[in-house]
Amino acid sequence: MTPRPALNRSLLALAGLVLLGGGLLVLFAGLDLYRRRDLVPPAGWPLTTPDDVLLAASDRERWSDQGWWWWPAVIAALSLVALLALWWLLAQPSRLRPGTLPVGGTPPQEGVALRDRALGDAIAAEAGALPAVDHASVRITGRPTRHRARVALALTPEGAPGAALGALCEGPLGTARRSTGLPDPPTEVRLQVTRHGPTRVE
């Protein structure tokens, strides 16, 4: 496992444990389960009855006496944490990439691996040189052992989708399979026709 997915999973596990613990505290207190089940919470345990609050009046007064800057600072810190969490969440889809792919099968021969961007660029360069293809882009996603290829082909107005798809499978994708020793990955191909200006006839 690469460091980035390991860090993501650790953060998710930590956030899940914190949310689970907080939810159980609120659930036990809201349903008054301690009294109904004759359970004795530890001394100083928060939220033990439905009437309990997270911060008692004495605690609120004590924190309010810290000065005018205290609550704005707390709100700013919590807002920063929320923004960082949102940024991390939005950044996850762009990280769903294998990073490196084993060359010659799994595990890779003698530790040789290929960057997913390099493979995508090589496929795109060969696909862009196919007849009736104006330009191409390729993105490799998924995991190293179960990667996927997303191919976008822009055809010239004279290009035939069926012929272009066949040439892609036999040419660039076949070259990638032979070069890396990997089986053909599930491939999604999107075809579009390049717009061209009107032809002037004299």
C-alpha positions as a printed Julia matrix, in Angstrom:
202×3 Matrix{Float64}:
   0.0    0.0     0.0
   1.44   3.38   -0.93
   1.75   6.07    1.79
  -1.1    8.2     0.44
  -3.83   5.5     0.51
  -2.53   4.36    3.92
  -2.84   7.9     5.26
  -6.33   8.26    3.77
  -7.49   5.02    5.36
  -5.99   5.97    8.71
  -7.74   9.36    8.67
 -11.02   7.75    7.65
 -10.72   5.18   10.44
  -9.93   7.88   13.0
 -12.79  10.11   11.87
 -15.14   7.12   11.89
 -14.17   6.18   15.44
 -14.65   9.75   16.68
 -18.05  10.05   15.01
 -19.11   6.61   16.25
 -18.11   7.43   19.81
 -19.91  10.77   19.76
 -23.0    9.21   18.24
 -23.11   6.49   20.88
 -22.77   9.07   23.66
 -25.71  11.08   22.3
 -27.76   7.93   21.66
 -27.27   6.49   25.13
 -28.12   9.81   26.79
 -31.06  10.65   24.53
 -32.72   7.26   25.02
 -31.84   7.24   28.74
 -30.28   3.81   28.32
 -28.09   4.1    31.41
 -31.16   4.25   33.68
 -33.24   1.76   31.68
 -30.48  -0.85   31.54
 -29.15  -0.17   35.06
 -25.77   0.84   33.66
 -23.35   2.94   35.71
 -21.28   5.33   33.56
 -17.76   6.24   34.7
 -17.34   9.26   36.99
 -17.35  12.5    35.03
 -18.86  10.81   31.99
 -20.62  13.41   29.77
 -24.22  13.09   28.63
 -25.66  10.46   30.93
 -29.32  11.59   30.97
 -31.63  13.22   28.39
 -31.47  16.5    30.35
 -27.66  16.72   30.26
 -25.87  19.24   28.07
 -22.36  19.03   26.69
 -21.26  22.23   28.45
 -22.79  23.06   31.81
 -23.63  26.63   32.77
 -20.51  26.88   34.95
 -18.33  25.7    32.08
 -19.89  28.19   29.66
 -19.33  31.03   32.13
 -15.74  29.96   32.7
 -14.96  29.9    28.99
 -16.79  33.19   28.43
 -14.51  34.85   31.0
 -11.47  34.14   28.85
 -11.94  37.38   26.92
 -13.58  38.63   23.74
 -11.08  36.78   21.52
 -11.84  33.27   22.82
 -15.02  32.38   20.94
 -13.93  33.99   17.62
 -10.72  31.97   17.88
 -12.65  28.75   18.53
 -15.0   29.43   15.62
 -12.07  30.22   13.32
 -10.26  27.0    14.31
 -13.36  24.88   13.77
 -13.99  26.58   10.42
 -10.41  25.84    9.37
 -10.81  22.18   10.33
 -14.07  21.98    8.34
 -12.45  23.59    5.28
  -9.48  21.22    5.46
 -11.82  18.24    5.73
 -13.83  19.48    2.74
 -10.66  20.03    0.7
  -9.44  16.53    1.56
 -12.81  15.04    0.58
 -12.92  16.87   -2.76
  -9.35  15.88   -3.53
 -10.05  12.14   -3.22
 -11.53  11.52   -6.73
  -8.43  12.95   -8.39
  -6.24  10.54   -6.39
  -7.93   7.35   -7.57
  -4.94   6.44   -9.7
  -2.71   3.38   -9.48
   0.49   5.49   -9.4
   2.71   2.73  -10.78
   1.95  -0.42  -12.73
   4.01  -3.61  -12.55
   5.85  -4.45  -15.76
   5.85  -8.1   -16.74
   3.0   -9.14  -14.47
   2.38  -9.13  -10.74
   4.72  -8.9    -8.89
   6.86  -6.86  -11.32
   9.99  -8.44  -12.67
  13.07  -7.27  -10.72
  11.08  -4.41   -9.2
  10.44  -2.72  -12.55
   7.32  -0.55  -12.57
   5.79   1.98  -14.95
   4.14   5.25  -14.0
   0.46   5.36  -14.93
   0.89   8.8   -16.53
   3.71   7.51  -18.72
   1.59   4.61  -19.93
  -1.37   6.92  -20.56
   0.8    9.39  -22.48
   2.27   6.6   -24.61
  -1.16   5.22  -25.49
  -2.45   8.72  -26.24
   0.52   9.53  -28.5
   0.04   6.37  -30.54
  -3.73   6.78  -30.64
  -3.38  10.39  -31.8
  -1.36   9.2   -34.79
  -4.09   6.82  -35.99
  -5.86   7.64  -39.25
  -8.9    9.92  -38.87
  -7.98  10.73  -35.24
  -7.42  14.42  -34.54
  -6.17  14.0   -30.98
  -6.48  11.61  -28.06
  -6.2   11.62  -24.28
  -5.84   8.65  -21.94
  -6.23   8.38  -18.17
  -5.33   5.29  -16.15
  -7.42   4.83  -12.99
  -8.05   2.15  -10.4
  -5.52   0.05   -8.51
  -2.23  -1.38   -9.82
  -3.65  -4.9   -10.01
  -7.08  -3.79  -11.28
  -6.51  -0.67  -13.33
  -8.82   0.81  -15.94
  -8.2    2.93  -19.02
 -10.34   5.91  -20.01
  -9.72   6.96  -23.59
 -11.11  10.05  -25.3
 -10.75  10.17  -29.08
 -11.52  13.24  -31.16
 -12.16  12.1   -34.73
 -11.87  14.15  -37.85
 -15.15  14.78  -39.73
 -14.23  12.0   -42.15
 -13.46   9.46  -39.44
 -15.57   6.34  -38.9
 -16.16   5.43  -35.23
 -16.08   1.68  -35.83
 -12.81   1.79  -37.76
 -11.24   4.09  -35.18
 -12.27   1.83  -32.31
 -10.87  -1.24  -34.05
  -7.6    0.52  -34.8
  -7.35   1.62  -31.17
  -7.78  -1.93  -29.85
  -5.36  -3.48  -32.32
  -2.82  -0.66  -32.19
  -2.17   1.4   -29.02
  -3.95  -0.89  -26.56
  -2.3   -3.96  -28.06
   1.1   -2.28  -27.92
   0.56  -1.42  -24.26
  -0.4   -5.01  -23.49
   2.68  -6.43  -25.22
   5.03  -3.85  -23.71
   3.91  -4.21  -20.09
   2.89  -7.86  -20.02
  -0.37  -6.86  -18.35
  -3.76  -8.19  -19.44
  -6.13  -5.89  -21.27
  -7.72  -3.61  -18.69
 -11.41  -2.64  -18.81
 -11.42   0.29  -21.2
 -13.94   3.09  -21.61
 -13.71   4.91  -24.94
 -15.45   8.19  -25.64
 -15.65   9.32  -29.24
 -16.39  12.79  -30.52
 -16.01  14.54  -33.83
 -13.83  17.61  -34.1
 -15.72  20.66  -35.26
 -14.53  22.34  -38.41
 -15.39  25.63  -40.05
 -17.54  25.86  -43.19
 -15.81  25.12  -46.46
 -15.85  27.94  -48.92
 -16.61  26.91  -52.49
 -15.77  29.31  -55.32
